[in-house]
Amino acid sequence: MAVAGFTLCLRFLLFFAIFAGASSSALHAGAICDPHTYGARGDGVTKDTTALQSAIDACAQHGGTVRLAAGTYLTAPIELKSNIRLELAKGATLLGSSDRRDYPRHVEFRLPDLEPLISAINAGNVTIAGEGTIDGAGQSWWDDARAIRDHGILGAGHPRPKLILFDHCKHVTIEGITVQNSPMWHIVPYYSDDVTIRNVRILAPAHSPNTDAIDPFSSSHVVIERVTADVGDDNVAIKSGAIDSPGPDAPSRDIVITDCTFLHGHGLSIGSEIAGGAQDIRAERIHFDGTDNGIRVKANRDRGNDVSGIVFRDIEMKDVKNALIISEYYPKILPAEGVTAAPVTRLTPHFHDITIENLTATGSDSAGAIVGLPEAPVTDIRLRHVSLGARTGLTIGYADISGDGFVVHADQGKTFIQLAGATLRLR
């Protein structure tokens, strides 16, 4: 009897220990870390960097939510950790410091750079969500960039901080928030996997330099859906390797972009820095209104690789300057007169297996161009039920294109301007 009682007691204690441990884990997993507990003011004047980072570090011990109530939290760069949810309530703004000393120099993308405002490195299960705003206070950075001649896409020795950077991360979600006024690119998944960006607004003035909205860079399994982007550069730019990259460079692949609205900006781009290539990309139900470009696949001999398995479907464009550009001559669109073949290298772009269907463009300045290099023509381009209405027609060179229900309405000049190496088959 005593043995039986002892056994029952032991089982009870074991059950209690397991239950208590599970409850403790559940508590930690759902922990709420309030930056005010660590000294945050949220007054827009006091730098809350230390308080924010302390709250993140405390929550990171067991996982949990760092919750920002309404207020303006002025901050220098902060780093998110694994199993962290940064939640911005309605009326909460995370505001980037304008003090240059707050952004230390470091190496990013194998190039000299500055620390981004918000980053996560080698982290997993990271979320930024809510109804609040992340504001990069980019105006002074833009003014400096305009004052520097040839400041270039990656800074050319005068870097500017990106706003949100996920570096070698997995299982990332950004949802609900407004992201705006980045000094440079807004949201960058870099060598990251399983990234979802959903129901997000990304805003910057139309003439703010290099303020790309979303730039997946050598990343995979990326979903971009129900995003409104109104910015000064690419609304989305899929990248995978810098200019003159020595390699190796991983491709960007398995990317889905759906149900988005792009206003000011340079359009939906693949490239131009695409030295790792890009494959298996699908964009559907995209509305362009007043962008500089619509669809743009771009590279040059110093930054290319294989770009294939691309589908653009159910696209509407209104008052877009250049509706469709597939060009291997970036930053130009068309080749120089008398262009000749060059040796093929690891950076030679190869654009092929690209489908565009159910696309309507009205009010464009130019229908655009599909032009490849003499040594690397653009091949297997399929245009199905595509209607381009523009002031001038579509230029084609060193490209093999088939069209089914493909029409161009040009207000002046030829509908199709065919250069050397152009093959166009219409049904």
N, C-alpha and C positions, 0 to 999 in steps of 0.2 A: 504494500500500500504506500509506504514511504517512497519507494522507488518510483511508483506510478505518479505520485504527487510531485516528486522532484522533476520527472520527465515533463509533466504538464507545465510546471513553472518555467522550465528551460525553454519549452516551445513558445510560451507566452512572451518571455523575454526576447527570444529570437525574432518573433513576429513584431514586437514593439520596436526593436532595433531597426528592422527592415523598413517598417512603416515610418519611423522617425527619419531614417536616412532618405527615403523617397520624398517625404514631405519637405525635408530640408533642401533636396535637389530641386524640387518643384518651386520652392520659394526663391532659391537663387536664380533659377531659369527665368522667373518672372519678376526679378528685382527691378525696382524703379529707382534710378539715381538722379536726384535733382541737383543741378549745378549750383542752385542757391545755397544748398547745404555746405558747399565748398567755397562759398564766398562770392558767387556771381551776383552782379548788380542788375544786369539787363537794362541799363540806362542809356546805352548808345554812346557813352563817353568814356567810362572806365573799361579798360581792357580786361575781358573775362577769360583770357586764354588759360591761365593756370587753373581756374575753377572748372572750366569745361574739360580740360585734359584730366584733371583729378577725378571728375565724375565718370569719364570714360574708363579710366584705369581701374577705378573701384568696381564698376559694373563688369569689366572684362574678366575679373577673377572667377566669376561663375556664370556670366552671361546675363543680359538684362537690357533695360531700356533707359537711355539718357533722354529725359523729357524736358524740353524747353517750353515754359509757359510764355504767354504774351509778353513782349518786350523786345528790345534790340540789344543783341549780345555782340559787342565789338571784340574781334579776336584776331590774333596772329595765327599762323598755321597750327592745326590740330590733327592728330592721327587716330583714326578709328581702329578697333581691334576685332578679333574674331568674336562671334556671337553677340554683337552689339547692334541694337536698334537705336538710331538717333531720330527722335520724334520731335517735330516742330509743330506746336499747336497753332491754331489760327491766331494771327497777330504777332507771332514770333518771327524775328528776323535775325539770322546769323550774318553779321556784317564784317567783311574783310577789312583789316587795317590798311590804311593808305601809307603807313610808314615803311619805306623801303628796307629799313634795318630789320624788320620783322620777317623777312623772307630770305633765309640763308641760301647761299649757292650750294648746289649739289649736282650730281650727274643723273640725268634722266633721259631715256631713249638713247643712251650712249653719247649724249651731248651735254655740254654745260647748260645748266638750267637753274631755276629757283624753286624752292619748295612750294607745292600747291597749298591752297588754303585748307582743303580737307583731303586727306589721303588715307589709304589703307594699303599695307604691304604684306604680302604672303598671308592674308587673312581669309577666313571663310565665314559664311552665314552673317553677312553684314547688310543692314537695311538703313536707308534714309527715307523717312516717310512723314506724312502729316499734311497740314494745310498752310504751313508757314513758308518762309522765303529764305533762300541763301543768296546773298548779294555780294559780289566781288569788288564793288566800288572801283570799277575799272577806268573811270574817266581820266585820271592823271596818267595812267599807264598808256592809254590810247594817245593822249597828247604827246607823250614822249616818243611813241612809236612813229607817229606821223612826222615828227621832227627829225627822225633818223632815216637817212636815205637808204633804200634797199634793206629795210629791217627784216624782210623775208618771212617765210612761213614758219621757221623754227627759231627766229630771233636774230640769227646772224651776229652772234656776240652780244646781243642786247636782249636777253631773255625776259619774259614776263611770266608770272605765275599762272598756272591753270587753276580752275576753281575746284573741281572734284576729280581726283585721280585714284583709280583702283589698279594697283600694280601687283601682278601675279596673284590675283584673288579668285576665289570660287564662291558661287552661290550668293550673288549680289542682287539687291533689289533697291530701286529708287522709285518712289511712288507718291503721287499726290501733290508734291511741293512745287513751288516756283523757284527757278534758278535763273539768276540774271546778273548782267554787268560784269562778266568775268574779264580780267585783264587780258586773257587770251582764250584758249579753248575752254568750254564750260564743263563738259562731262567726258572723261576719257577712261574707258576700260582698256588697260594695257596688259597684254599677255594674261588675260583673265578669261574665265570659263563660267558659263551659266549666269548670265547677266540679264536682268529684266528692268527696263525703264518704261514706266507705265503712268499714264494720266499726269504728265508733267508739262509745265509751261517753261520755255526757255527764251529769255528776252534780252536783247541788247539793241542799241541804236543801229539804224541801217548802215551807218558809215563807220562803225567801230571796227578796227582792223583785227583780222584773224580770230574773231569771236565765234568760231564754230560751235554749234549747239552740242552735237554728240559725235565723238570720234572713236569708234571701236578700232583698236590698234593691235594687230596680231592676236585677236581674241576670237572665241568660238562660242557657239550656242548663245547668241545674243538675241533678245527680243526687245524691239522698240515699238510700242503701240500706244495709240491715242495721245500722241505728243504734238503740242503746238510749238513751233520754233519760229521766232521772229528775230533775226540776228543780223550781224554784219558780214558773215562769211558763210561757209557751208552749213546748211541746215543739218545734214548728216554727211560725214566723210569717213568712209571705211578705208583704213590704212594698214600697212604691214611692213614698213621698212623705210628708213630715211634715205635722203638723196645721197648717192655715191656710197651706199652701205657696203661695208666689207663682208657682211653676212656673218653667221647664218641668220636668217629671218624667218620666223614662223608666219604662216598665212593667217588671214582672217577668213573664217568659214562658218557655215551654218548660221546665217544671220537673217532674221525675219523682221521686216518693217511694215506695219499695217495701220490703217485708219489714222493717218497723221495729216496735219495741216501745216504747210510751210508758207510763210509770208515773206517778209524781206529776208534776203540771204542769197547764197550762191547755189542753192539747190541740193539735190540728192546725189552725192558723189561717191564713186569708187576711185580712190587715188587722191592726190597725185602720187604721194609716197607709198608705193605698193611693191617694194622690193621683195616681199615674202609671198606675194600673190594673194588672190582672193577667190574663193569658190563657194558655190551653193548659197547664193544670196537671193532672197525673194522679197520684193516690195509690192504691196497691194493696197488699193483703195487710198491713194495719196492725193491730196488736193493742194495744188500750187496756185498761189495768188500773188502776182507781182514780184516773184523772185527773179534774180538775174538770169539764172539757168534753171531748167527743169531737171531732166536726167543727164548726168555727166559721168562718163567713164574716162579717166585721164591719166596719162603717164608720159614718160619720155625715155630716151635711151639711158639715162642715168638713174632711173628709179623704178623700173618695171619688173614684171614676172608674169606668171600665168594667171589670167583672170577669166574664169569660165563658170558655166552652170548658173547663169544669172537670169532671173525672171523679173520683169516689171509688168504689172497687170492692173487693169482698172484704175487708170491714172487720168486725172483732169487737171489741165493747166489753163490759167487765165492771165493774160497780159504778162507772160514770161518772156524775157528778152530773147533768149536762145532756148528753143524747146528741147532739142535732143543733140547732145554732143558726145561722140565717142571718138577720142583723138589721142594719138600717141606723140603729140608735139607740144605738150604742156611746157611753159605757160601760154604758148600760142595755141591756136586751134588748127590753122591750116599750115601745110608745109611751105617752105620757101620755094620759089620757082627753080626748077632744075634739081630738086632734091634727088640724091642718089643713095644706093644701099650702103650700109656700114656693116662692119663685122658684128655677128651675133655674140653677145656676152651674157653673163648671168643676170644682168640688169636690163636686157632687152624685153620690152613688153610683148606679151602674146595674148591678144583679146580674141575670144572665140566662144561659141555656144551661148549666145545672148538672145533672149526672147523678149519682145515687147508686144503686148497685146491689149486691146481695148483701151487705147489712149486717144484723148482728144485735147488738142491745143488750139486756143483762139487768141487773137490779138498779139501774136509774137512779132518781134522785129525780124527774127531769122528762124527758119525751120531748123537750122543747125548744120551739123556736119558729122559724117562717119568717115574717118580717114586713118589709115594705118601707115606704118613705115614700109618702104620698099622691101626691106629684109624681113619684115614681120607683118604681113597684111592682116587686117581684121577679117575673120572668117566666121561663117555659120551664124550670120545675124538674121533673125527671123522677125519680121514686122507683120503682125496680124491685126486687122481692124484698127489701123492707126490713121488718124486724120490730123494733119498739121496745117494750121492756118496762120500765115505769116506774111510780112512785107516782102521778104526774099526767100528763095527756095533752099533746098537741101544740097549740100556739097558732099560728093562721094569720091574717094580716092584710095587706091590700094585696099579695097574692101569687097567682100563677097556677100551680097544681101539678097534675101528673098522676101517678097511681099505678097500677102494675101489680104485684099481689102485695104491696101496701103495707098493713101492719097495725100498729096501735098497741094495746098491752095496758096499760090504766091501772087501777091498784088502786083509785083513787077518782076521782069526778067524771067529766066527759065525756072521751071518747077524743080528740075534736077540739074545740078551743075556737076558734070562728070569729069574728073581728073584722071591722070594715068592710073592704070591698075584697077579701075572700077568695074564691077560686075553687078548688075541690077536685074533681077528676075521678078516680074510682077504677074499676078494672076487676077 
